[in-house]
């Protein structure tokens, strides 16, 4: 039997598991502060749930198979289709806006590379049933605050913000026909990796002339203010620009202006986005995008759910974990045992086991040596598990109802009555005062 995991999958030894739990608990804490409610769905879904959203070509990227009931199924590669199905099932009874988050493990059959594996955990935060720009501002703020929660700041990352509707309108204005719009947007999305020469070739193949191509290339470098001056005569473009200006004002009101940047080079290749889109990037650009999302009005209806406006983002643990390691923000080991109970002879073992249980019932972590080795080896075992203190029971202690204590960090020692030890270890409400009797 091979001793290694499958390609693209991870073993979580205690140190890796510690980082994973650090990330997942941080996600949940930030989501809670923003008033989002956690949900989950099954890791196995009907295959058609994903092909309906992304087409049959996505099957090559999935762990899909026919189950024993003859159903075509797949391990979930993303959470949005499940969200659409679940919201659709109770759309009439759910108060709006719906603010849900999830922390699923997702699976994609892709070539493993840095920052991308075949499985990962992902924070999904979605707002359903709201059209106001304040929802976009809150969602991006939540994504920013997730990274800030782990000790990252504006010098470490930036949220690049754009708008698919605005990009579409500007491309039309530049001369791109509606039937070529999706291809042009896809070319823009890939141009950052492929380069300007590649983009010019793609736009030429789409039938754009030299002047139109120059306009498309120039669009990417414009600021919002420049776009407002240049396209002020178009009501649709002015409306899209005004919405983005409102968004940046709301980010400034939250004290997060330094974390966001307008960038029309970002369009996100997924066709279902209908408005604001954003990605969080590490400032140096050495890593992949940490997070991505935006507004996807119409997608829930396309997936068979209710026709409700929606927006959301996904933030994976792989790139974030690499970034935290690079920045020295991985938490130190904290798995320490509170008490290690040592018994001097075999006769005290029952008393030691009983004491360990009493301490555990009071909320403290406690361990003891199974085999009753020498006292010196038991002390070494206490040190190996990081015990804060050692509690020794010998013949005299058992007879007198006392224990010997050693602080494992300072080496200070002393004797205390067993009853005092247990009273000290008891939680505050373990022995509540009886209520006063009425006269």
C-alpha positions as CSV (number, residue, x, y, z in Angstrom):
1,X,0.0,0.0,0.0
2,X,1.3,3.4,-0.9
3,X,2.1,5.7,2.0
4,X,1.4,9.0,0.1
5,X,-2.0,10.6,-0.6
6,X,-3.4,11.0,-4.0
7,X,-2.0,13.8,-6.2
8,X,-3.7,17.1,-5.4
9,X,-5.0,15.9,-2.0
10,X,-3.6,16.7,1.4
11,X,-2.8,14.9,4.6
12,X,-3.4,17.1,7.6
13,X,-0.9,16.2,10.3
14,X,-1.5,18.1,13.6
15,X,0.6,21.1,12.5
16,X,-1.2,21.4,9.1
17,X,-4.5,20.7,10.8
18,X,-3.8,23.5,13.3
19,X,-3.4,26.0,10.4
20,X,-6.5,24.7,8.7
21,X,-8.6,25.2,11.8
22,X,-7.1,28.6,12.4
23,X,-8.2,29.6,8.9
24,X,-11.7,28.1,9.2
25,X,-12.4,29.4,12.6
26,X,-11.3,32.9,11.5
27,X,-13.7,32.7,8.5
28,X,-16.6,31.8,10.8
29,X,-15.8,34.6,13.2
30,X,-15.7,37.3,10.5
31,X,-18.9,35.9,8.9
32,X,-20.6,36.0,12.3
33,X,-19.6,39.6,12.9
34,X,-21.3,40.5,9.6
35,X,-24.5,38.8,10.5
36,X,-24.2,35.9,8.0
37,X,-25.7,32.5,8.9
38,X,-23.9,29.2,8.2
39,X,-25.5,26.5,6.0
40,X,-24.2,23.4,4.3
41,X,-25.2,20.9,1.6
42,X,-24.3,17.4,0.5
43,X,-20.8,16.9,-1.0
44,X,-22.4,14.7,-3.7
45,X,-24.9,16.4,-6.1
46,X,-26.6,15.5,-9.4
47,X,-24.2,16.2,-12.2
48,X,-26.8,18.2,-14.1
49,X,-26.7,20.8,-11.3
50,X,-23.2,21.8,-12.6
51,X,-23.7,21.3,-16.3
52,X,-26.7,23.5,-16.2
53,X,-24.5,26.3,-14.9
54,X,-21.3,25.8,-16.8
55,X,-22.1,23.5,-19.7
56,X,-21.1,19.9,-20.5
57,X,-17.4,20.9,-20.9
58,X,-17.1,21.2,-17.1
59,X,-17.5,17.4,-16.8
60,X,-13.8,17.0,-17.6
61,X,-12.9,19.1,-14.5
62,X,-15.2,17.1,-12.1
63,X,-15.0,14.0,-10.1
64,X,-18.1,12.6,-11.7
65,X,-19.5,9.0,-12.0
66,X,-22.7,7.0,-12.2
67,X,-23.8,5.8,-8.8
68,X,-25.3,2.4,-7.9
69,X,-28.8,3.8,-8.6
70,X,-27.9,4.8,-12.1
71,X,-27.7,8.5,-11.4
72,X,-25.0,10.8,-12.8
73,X,-23.5,12.5,-9.8
74,X,-20.4,14.6,-9.0
75,X,-18.4,15.7,-6.0
76,X,-19.2,19.4,-5.5
77,X,-16.7,21.7,-7.3
78,X,-18.4,24.8,-6.0
79,X,-21.2,25.9,-3.7
80,X,-23.4,28.3,-5.8
81,X,-25.5,25.7,-7.5
82,X,-26.3,24.1,-4.1
83,X,-27.1,27.5,-2.7
84,X,-29.5,28.1,-5.6
85,X,-31.2,24.8,-5.0
86,X,-31.6,25.3,-1.3
87,X,-32.8,28.9,-1.6
88,X,-35.2,27.8,-4.3
89,X,-36.7,25.2,-2.0
90,X,-37.7,27.9,0.6
91,X,-37.6,31.1,-1.3
92,X,-41.1,32.3,-0.2
93,X,-40.5,31.8,3.5
94,X,-37.0,33.1,3.8
95,X,-36.7,36.8,4.9
96,X,-34.8,39.0,2.5
97,X,-32.0,39.7,2.1
98,X,-30.7,36.2,2.7
99,X,-27.2,36.4,4.1
100,X,-25.7,32.9,4.2
101,X,-22.1,31.6,4.4
102,X,-20.6,28.1,4.1
103,X,-17.2,26.5,4.5
104,X,-17.4,23.4,2.2
105,X,-14.7,21.1,1.0
106,X,-14.7,21.3,-2.8
107,X,-13.2,19.0,-5.4
108,X,-12.0,19.6,-9.0
109,X,-10.1,17.2,-11.3
110,X,-7.4,19.7,-12.3
111,X,-3.6,19.7,-12.7
112,X,-2.2,20.3,-9.3
113,X,0.0,23.4,-9.1
114,X,1.0,26.1,-6.6
115,X,-2.1,27.6,-5.1
116,X,-4.5,25.1,-6.8
117,X,-5.1,21.5,-5.7
118,X,-7.8,19.0,-6.4
119,X,-9.5,19.6,-3.1
120,X,-9.7,22.7,-0.9
121,X,-11.8,24.3,1.7
122,X,-13.5,27.5,0.7
123,X,-15.4,30.3,2.5
124,X,-18.5,31.2,0.5
125,X,-20.5,34.4,1.5
126,X,-23.6,35.3,-0.4
127,X,-26.3,37.9,-0.2
128,X,-29.6,37.0,-2.0
129,X,-32.5,39.3,-2.6
130,X,-30.8,42.7,-2.5
131,X,-29.9,45.1,-5.4
132,X,-28.5,48.1,-3.5
133,X,-24.8,49.0,-3.9
134,X,-24.5,48.8,-0.1
135,X,-24.6,45.0,-0.5
136,X,-21.6,45.1,-2.7
137,X,-19.7,47.3,-0.3
138,X,-20.5,45.0,2.6
139,X,-19.5,41.9,0.7
140,X,-16.1,43.3,-0.3
141,X,-15.6,44.7,3.2
142,X,-16.2,41.3,4.6
143,X,-13.7,39.7,2.2
144,X,-11.1,42.4,3.2
145,X,-11.8,41.9,6.9
146,X,-11.3,38.1,6.5
147,X,-7.7,38.8,5.5
148,X,-7.2,41.5,8.1
149,X,-8.4,39.1,10.8
150,X,-5.3,37.0,10.1
151,X,-2.9,40.0,10.5
152,X,-2.7,41.1,6.9
153,X,-3.1,44.8,5.9
154,X,-3.2,47.1,2.9
155,X,0.5,46.7,2.3
156,X,0.0,42.9,1.8
157,X,-3.1,42.7,-0.5
158,X,-5.5,44.8,-2.5
159,X,-9.1,44.2,-3.7
160,X,-9.2,44.9,-7.4
161,X,-12.7,46.1,-8.4
162,X,-14.4,46.3,-11.7
163,X,-17.9,46.0,-13.2
164,X,-19.0,43.6,-15.9
165,X,-21.9,45.8,-17.0
166,X,-19.6,48.8,-17.4
167,X,-17.1,46.8,-19.4
168,X,-19.8,45.5,-21.7
169,X,-21.1,49.0,-22.3
170,X,-17.6,50.3,-23.0
171,X,-16.9,47.4,-25.4
172,X,-20.1,48.1,-27.3
173,X,-19.2,51.8,-27.4
174,X,-15.8,50.8,-28.9
175,X,-17.6,48.8,-31.7
176,X,-17.8,45.3,-30.4
177,X,-21.0,43.6,-31.7
178,X,-23.4,42.0,-29.2
179,X,-22.8,38.5,-30.6
180,X,-19.0,38.9,-30.1
181,X,-19.3,40.5,-26.7
182,X,-18.8,37.4,-24.6
183,X,-15.7,36.4,-26.6
184,X,-14.2,39.9,-26.2
185,X,-14.8,39.9,-22.5
186,X,-13.1,36.5,-22.3
187,X,-10.2,37.8,-24.3
188,X,-9.8,40.7,-21.9
189,X,-9.9,38.4,-18.9
190,X,-7.1,36.3,-20.3
191,X,-5.0,39.2,-21.6
192,X,-3.3,39.9,-18.3
193,X,-1.7,36.5,-18.6
194,X,-1.3,36.4,-22.4
195,X,-0.1,39.9,-23.1
196,X,-1.3,42.8,-25.3
197,X,-0.1,41.3,-28.6
198,X,-2.2,38.2,-27.9
199,X,-5.2,40.5,-27.1
200,X,-4.7,42.5,-30.3
201,X,-4.7,39.2,-32.3
202,X,-7.9,38.0,-30.6
203,X,-9.7,41.3,-31.1
204,X,-8.6,41.4,-34.7
205,X,-10.1,37.9,-35.2
206,X,-13.3,39.2,-33.7
207,X,-13.5,41.7,-36.5
208,X,-12.4,44.9,-34.7
209,X,-10.5,47.5,-36.7
210,X,-7.3,49.2,-35.6
211,X,-9.1,52.2,-34.1
212,X,-11.6,50.1,-32.1
213,X,-8.8,47.9,-30.8
214,X,-6.9,51.0,-29.6
215,X,-10.1,52.1,-27.7
216,X,-10.4,48.7,-26.1
217,X,-6.8,48.8,-25.0
218,X,-7.2,52.3,-23.7
219,X,-10.3,51.4,-21.6
220,X,-8.2,49.3,-19.3
221,X,-6.1,52.2,-18.1
222,X,-8.9,54.7,-17.4
223,X,-9.8,56.0,-14.0
224,X,-13.4,56.4,-13.0
225,X,-13.1,60.2,-13.2
226,X,-11.6,59.9,-16.8
227,X,-14.4,57.6,-17.8
228,X,-17.0,59.9,-16.4
229,X,-15.6,62.8,-18.4
230,X,-15.3,60.8,-21.6
231,X,-18.6,59.0,-21.6
232,X,-20.8,61.5,-19.7
233,X,-23.2,61.6,-22.7
234,X,-24.3,58.0,-22.3
235,X,-27.0,57.5,-19.7
236,X,-26.2,53.8,-19.3
237,X,-22.5,54.3,-18.9
238,X,-23.0,57.2,-16.6
239,X,-25.3,55.1,-14.4
240,X,-22.8,52.3,-14.2
241,X,-20.0,54.7,-13.4
242,X,-22.2,56.4,-10.7
243,X,-22.9,53.1,-9.0
244,X,-19.1,52.3,-8.8
245,X,-18.5,55.8,-7.4
246,X,-21.1,55.1,-4.7
247,X,-19.4,51.8,-4.0
248,X,-16.0,53.5,-3.4
249,X,-17.6,56.2,-1.2
250,X,-19.1,53.4,0.9
251,X,-15.7,51.7,1.2
252,X,-14.2,55.0,2.3
253,X,-16.9,55.4,4.9
254,X,-15.9,52.1,6.4
255,X,-12.2,53.1,6.5
256,X,-11.2,50.6,3.8
257,X,-10.4,52.9,0.9
258,X,-6.7,51.9,1.0
259,X,-7.7,48.2,0.4
260,X,-9.6,48.7,-2.9
261,X,-8.6,49.8,-6.3
262,X,-10.6,50.4,-9.5
263,X,-9.2,48.2,-12.3
264,X,-11.0,47.5,-15.6
265,X,-8.3,44.9,-16.5
266,X,-10.3,42.7,-14.2
267,X,-13.5,41.3,-15.7
268,X,-13.5,37.6,-14.4
269,X,-14.2,35.1,-17.2
270,X,-17.3,33.6,-15.8
271,X,-20.2,34.6,-18.0
272,X,-22.8,34.8,-15.3
273,X,-21.5,38.0,-13.6
274,X,-23.8,40.9,-14.2
275,X,-22.4,43.8,-12.3
276,X,-19.5,44.5,-9.8
277,X,-16.8,42.0,-9.8
278,X,-13.7,41.8,-7.6
279,X,-10.7,39.8,-6.7
280,X,-8.2,40.0,-3.7
281,X,-4.6,39.8,-4.8
282,X,-1.3,39.7,-2.8
283,X,0.5,42.9,-3.6
284,X,3.6,41.3,-5.2
285,X,1.5,39.2,-7.6
286,X,3.6,36.1,-6.8
287,X,0.5,34.1,-5.8
288,X,-2.8,33.4,-7.5
289,X,-5.9,35.4,-6.6
290,X,-6.8,34.8,-3.0
291,X,-10.5,35.5,-3.4
292,X,-13.0,36.3,-6.2
293,X,-16.6,37.2,-6.6
294,X,-19.3,39.7,-7.7
295,X,-22.9,40.2,-8.5
296,X,-24.7,37.4,-10.4
297,X,-28.3,38.5,-10.8
298,X,-30.2,35.9,-12.9
299,X,-28.0,32.9,-12.1
300,X,-30.3,31.5,-9.4
301,X,-33.2,31.5,-11.9
302,X,-31.0,29.9,-14.6
303,X,-30.2,27.1,-12.2
304,X,-33.9,26.5,-11.6
305,X,-34.1,28.6,-8.5
306,X,-36.0,31.8,-7.8
307,X,-35.4,34.9,-9.9
308,X,-33.7,36.9,-7.2
309,X,-30.7,39.3,-7.4
310,X,-27.6,37.8,-5.7
311,X,-23.9,38.4,-5.1
312,X,-21.2,36.4,-3.4
313,X,-17.6,35.4,-3.3
314,X,-15.4,32.4,-2.7
315,X,-12.1,32.4,-0.7
316,X,-10.0,29.3,-0.6
317,X,-7.7,28.0,2.1
318,X,-4.7,27.0,-0.2
319,X,-3.5,30.4,-1.4
320,X,-4.4,32.1,1.9
321,X,-2.4,29.4,3.8
322,X,0.6,30.0,1.6
323,X,0.4,33.8,2.1
324,X,0.1,33.4,5.9
325,X,3.2,31.2,5.8
326,X,5.1,33.8,3.7
327,X,4.2,36.5,6.1
328,X,5.1,34.6,9.2
329,X,1.4,34.6,10.4
330,X,1.0,30.9,11.1
331,X,-0.1,30.4,14.7
332,X,2.3,28.7,17.0
333,X,1.4,25.3,18.5
334,X,-1.2,25.7,21.2
335,X,-2.2,22.1,21.9
336,X,-1.1,21.9,25.5
337,X,-2.3,19.6,28.2
338,X,-3.4,21.4,31.4
339,X,-2.6,18.7,33.8
340,X,-0.5,15.5,33.7
341,X,-1.3,13.2,36.6
342,X,1.6,11.1,37.9
343,X,1.3,8.1,40.2
344,X,4.2,6.8,42.2
345,X,3.2,3.1,42.5
346,X,0.6,0.9,40.8
347,X,-1.5,1.2,43.9
348,X,-2.1,4.9,43.2
349,X,-3.1,4.3,39.5
350,X,-6.9,4.2,40.3
351,X,-6.7,7.4,42.2
352,X,-4.7,9.0,39.4
353,X,-7.3,7.9,36.8
354,X,-10.1,9.1,39.0
355,X,-8.4,12.5,39.4
356,X,-7.9,12.9,35.7
357,X,-11.6,12.3,35.1
358,X,-12.6,14.8,37.8
359,X,-10.3,17.4,36.2
360,X,-11.8,16.7,32.8
361,X,-15.3,17.1,34.2
362,X,-14.3,20.5,35.3
363,X,-13.2,21.5,31.8
364,X,-9.5,21.0,32.1
365,X,-7.4,18.7,29.8
366,X,-5.7,15.9,31.7
367,X,-3.5,13.0,30.8
368,X,-1.7,10.2,32.6
369,X,0.8,7.5,31.8
370,X,-1.0,4.2,30.8
371,X,1.8,1.8,31.9
372,X,2.9,3.2,35.2
373,X,6.5,3.8,34.3
374,X,9.0,5.4,36.7
375,X,8.2,8.8,38.1
376,X,11.1,10.3,36.1
377,X,9.7,9.0,32.8
378,X,6.3,10.2,33.7
379,X,7.7,13.7,34.2
380,X,9.3,13.4,30.7
381,X,6.0,12.4,29.2
382,X,4.4,15.4,30.9
383,X,7.0,17.6,29.3
384,X,6.5,16.0,25.8
385,X,2.8,16.8,25.8
386,X,3.4,20.3,26.9
387,X,1.6,19.9,30.3
388,X,1.3,23.2,32.3
389,X,1.6,21.4,35.5
390,X,2.3,17.9,36.9
391,X,0.1,16.5,39.7
392,X,1.8,13.7,41.7
393,X,-0.1,11.2,43.8
394,X,2.1,8.9,46.0
395,X,1.3,6.7,49.0
396,X,1.5,9.6,51.4
397,X,-0.6,11.9,49.2
398,X,-3.3,9.2,48.7
399,X,-3.4,8.6,52.5
400,X,-3.5,12.3,53.4
401,X,-5.9,13.4,50.7
402,X,-3.3,15.8,49.1
403,X,-1.4,16.1,45.9
404,X,2.0,17.4,45.0
405,X,2.0,20.1,42.3
406,X,4.8,21.1,40.0
407,X,4.6,24.1,37.6
408,X,6.3,22.6,34.5
409,X,7.5,26.0,33.3
410,X,9.0,27.5,36.5
411,X,9.6,24.3,38.4
412,X,7.9,25.6,41.5
413,X,6.5,22.8,43.7
414,X,4.0,22.6,46.6
415,X,1.4,20.4,48.3
416,X,-2.3,21.2,48.3
417,X,-5.4,19.4,49.6
418,X,-7.1,17.4,46.8
419,X,-10.4,19.2,47.7
420,X,-8.8,22.6,47.1
421,X,-7.4,21.5,43.8
422,X,-10.8,20.3,42.6
423,X,-12.6,23.4,43.9
424,X,-10.0,25.6,42.1
425,X,-10.5,23.7,38.9
426,X,-14.3,23.9,39.0
427,X,-16.0,26.2,36.4
428,X,-17.6,29.4,37.9
429,X,-21.2,27.9,37.7
430,X,-20.3,24.5,38.9
431,X,-21.6,25.2,42.4
432,X,-24.1,28.0,42.1
433,X,-25.4,29.7,45.2
434,X,-28.9,28.5,46.1
435,X,-31.6,31.1,45.4
436,X,-32.8,33.1,48.5
437,X,-35.9,31.7,50.2
438,X,-39.0,33.8,50.1
439,X,-40.2,35.0,53.5
